[in-house]
């Protein structure tokens, strides 16, 4: 008998630990495209989160879009989105992808990416920085945690806060003379 829960857990784990992205330029000036590709290079290394760039929408989990949607690219964007398997996520990178940018209102522009497909994460900026892209992908992957994992992370964060509070309280209980003595010891150590 096949345990479907186990299979679903494996699929969820693979989606969170190794998301594949596909990039689509809906009509950008290439500024955001360069920053998107830059986030995948060893300098910024989006691959440390397990992200791999994929060429086929059928294998991709995350659709990364740049640029305002034009009449020419509208149908292609819909087709790529529909070819992606569930669960699928969309990230709009740059001001043009978020709102249409300076091209909003042009005769050939239908607006931002959300005018055609639902968007999960918006990264504004002209051009959006690789650090912002990495943070957004990281936050998106954090939303995929199961309730148990979220509870475990929250417990660790509470423990960390308690330790930090205890250290602060301990520092507050130290008398002024002890603080001066510590500072004097640190200063004398720097001089030698």
C-alpha positions as CSV (number, residue, x, y, z in Angstrom):
1,X,0.0,0.0,0.0
2,X,1.4,3.4,-1.0
3,X,1.4,6.1,1.7
4,X,0.1,9.2,0.0
5,X,1.0,11.4,2.9
6,X,4.6,10.4,2.6
7,X,4.6,11.2,-1.1
8,X,3.0,14.6,-0.5
9,X,5.6,15.3,2.2
10,X,8.4,14.5,-0.3
11,X,6.8,16.7,-2.9
12,X,6.5,19.6,-0.4
13,X,10.1,19.1,0.7
14,X,11.3,19.1,-2.9
15,X,9.3,22.3,-3.7
16,X,10.7,24.1,-0.7
17,X,14.3,22.9,-0.8
18,X,14.8,23.0,-4.6
19,X,12.5,25.4,-6.3
20,X,13.1,25.8,-10.1
21,X,12.5,29.2,-11.6
22,X,11.7,30.3,-15.1
23,X,12.3,33.9,-16.2
24,X,10.0,35.7,-18.5
25,X,10.6,39.2,-19.9
26,X,7.2,40.7,-20.6
27,X,8.7,43.9,-22.1
28,X,11.4,45.2,-19.8
29,X,14.4,47.4,-20.6
30,X,16.7,44.6,-19.5
31,X,17.8,46.4,-16.2
32,X,15.8,44.0,-14.1
33,X,16.8,41.1,-16.3
34,X,20.4,41.8,-15.6
35,X,19.8,42.0,-11.8
36,X,17.7,38.8,-11.9
37,X,20.6,36.9,-13.6
38,X,23.1,38.6,-11.3
39,X,21.2,37.2,-8.3
40,X,22.0,33.7,-9.7
41,X,25.7,34.4,-10.1
42,X,28.3,33.2,-7.4
43,X,28.5,36.8,-6.0
44,X,24.9,36.8,-4.7
45,X,24.3,33.0,-5.1
46,X,20.6,32.5,-5.1
47,X,21.4,28.8,-5.6
48,X,22.3,28.5,-2.0
49,X,18.6,28.4,-1.3
50,X,18.3,25.5,-3.8
51,X,17.0,27.7,-6.6
52,X,17.9,26.5,-10.1
53,X,17.0,28.4,-13.4
54,X,14.9,26.2,-15.7
55,X,14.1,26.6,-19.3
56,X,10.8,24.8,-19.4
57,X,7.6,26.1,-17.7
58,X,6.5,22.4,-17.2
59,X,9.4,21.9,-14.7
60,X,9.4,25.3,-13.0
61,X,7.8,26.1,-9.7
62,X,8.4,29.9,-9.7
63,X,7.7,32.3,-12.6
64,X,9.9,35.3,-12.4
65,X,8.6,38.2,-14.5
66,X,10.2,41.5,-15.5
67,X,8.7,44.4,-17.4
68,X,5.3,45.7,-18.2
69,X,3.0,43.3,-20.0
70,X,2.5,44.4,-23.7
71,X,-0.1,43.2,-26.1
72,X,2.5,41.0,-27.8
73,X,3.6,39.2,-24.6
74,X,0.2,38.9,-22.9
75,X,-0.9,35.6,-24.5
76,X,2.6,34.1,-24.1
77,X,2.7,35.0,-20.4
78,X,-0.7,33.3,-19.9
79,X,0.4,30.2,-21.8
80,X,3.6,29.9,-19.8
81,X,1.6,30.3,-16.5
82,X,-0.9,27.7,-17.5
83,X,1.9,25.2,-18.5
84,X,3.4,25.3,-15.0
85,X,2.4,22.6,-12.5
86,X,0.8,23.3,-9.2
87,X,1.9,24.7,-6.8
88,X,3.1,27.6,-8.8
89,X,4.2,31.0,-7.7
90,X,4.8,34.3,-9.5
91,X,7.3,37.0,-8.6
92,X,7.0,40.5,-10.3
93,X,10.5,42.1,-10.4
94,X,10.8,45.8,-10.9
95,X,8.4,48.8,-11.0
96,X,7.3,48.0,-14.5
97,X,6.3,44.4,-13.6
98,X,4.5,45.6,-10.4
99,X,2.5,48.5,-11.8
100,X,3.3,49.0,-15.5
101,X,5.9,51.7,-14.4
102,X,6.5,54.6,-16.8
103,X,4.8,52.6,-19.6
104,X,1.5,52.4,-17.8
105,X,-1.2,54.0,-20.0
106,X,0.7,53.4,-23.3
107,X,-1.4,52.1,-26.1
108,X,0.4,48.7,-26.2
109,X,0.8,48.1,-22.5
110,X,-1.9,46.3,-20.5
111,X,-0.3,47.0,-17.1
112,X,1.7,45.1,-14.6
113,X,2.1,41.3,-14.4
114,X,-1.0,41.1,-12.0
115,X,-3.2,42.4,-14.8
116,X,-2.7,39.0,-16.5
117,X,-1.8,36.4,-13.9
118,X,-2.0,36.4,-10.1
119,X,1.3,37.6,-8.4
120,X,2.5,36.2,-5.1
121,X,5.5,38.5,-4.5
122,X,6.2,42.1,-5.7
123,X,9.7,43.5,-5.7
124,X,9.6,47.2,-6.6
125,X,12.6,49.1,-7.8
126,X,14.1,50.3,-11.0
127,X,16.1,48.1,-11.3
128,X,15.4,45.8,-8.4
129,X,18.6,44.9,-6.5
130,X,19.8,41.2,-6.3
131,X,19.6,41.4,-2.5
132,X,15.9,42.3,-2.7
133,X,15.3,39.4,-5.1
134,X,17.0,36.9,-2.8
135,X,15.1,38.1,0.2
136,X,11.8,37.9,-1.6
137,X,12.5,34.3,-2.8
138,X,13.5,33.4,0.8
139,X,10.3,34.9,2.2
140,X,8.3,33.1,-0.5
141,X,9.9,29.8,0.5
142,X,9.3,30.4,4.2
143,X,5.5,30.6,3.4
144,X,5.7,27.0,2.2
145,X,6.5,25.8,5.8
146,X,4.0,23.4,7.3
147,X,2.3,24.6,10.5
148,X,4.6,22.3,12.6
149,X,7.7,23.9,11.1
150,X,6.3,27.4,11.7
151,X,5.6,26.5,15.3
152,X,9.1,25.1,15.7
153,X,10.7,28.2,14.2
154,X,8.6,30.4,16.5
155,X,9.7,28.4,19.5
156,X,13.3,28.9,18.6
157,X,12.8,32.6,18.1
158,X,11.2,32.9,21.5
159,X,14.1,31.1,23.1
160,X,16.5,33.4,21.4
161,X,14.5,36.4,22.7
162,X,14.6,35.1,26.2
163,X,18.3,34.6,26.1
164,X,18.8,38.1,24.7
165,X,16.6,39.6,27.4
166,X,18.5,37.7,30.1
167,X,21.8,39.0,28.8
168,X,20.4,42.6,28.8
169,X,19.1,42.2,32.3
170,X,22.4,40.9,33.5
171,X,24.2,43.9,31.8
172,X,21.8,46.2,33.6
173,X,22.6,44.7,37.0
174,X,26.3,45.3,36.6
175,X,27.4,48.3,38.7
176,X,29.0,51.4,37.1
177,X,32.3,50.5,38.8
178,X,32.3,47.0,37.2
179,X,31.6,48.5,33.8
180,X,34.5,51.0,34.2
181,X,36.8,48.2,35.3
182,X,35.8,46.1,32.2
183,X,36.3,49.1,29.9
184,X,39.7,49.7,31.5
185,X,40.7,46.0,31.0
186,X,39.6,46.3,27.3
187,X,41.6,49.5,26.9
188,X,44.7,48.1,28.5
189,X,44.5,45.1,26.2
190,X,44.3,47.3,23.1
191,X,47.5,49.2,24.0
192,X,49.8,46.2,24.2
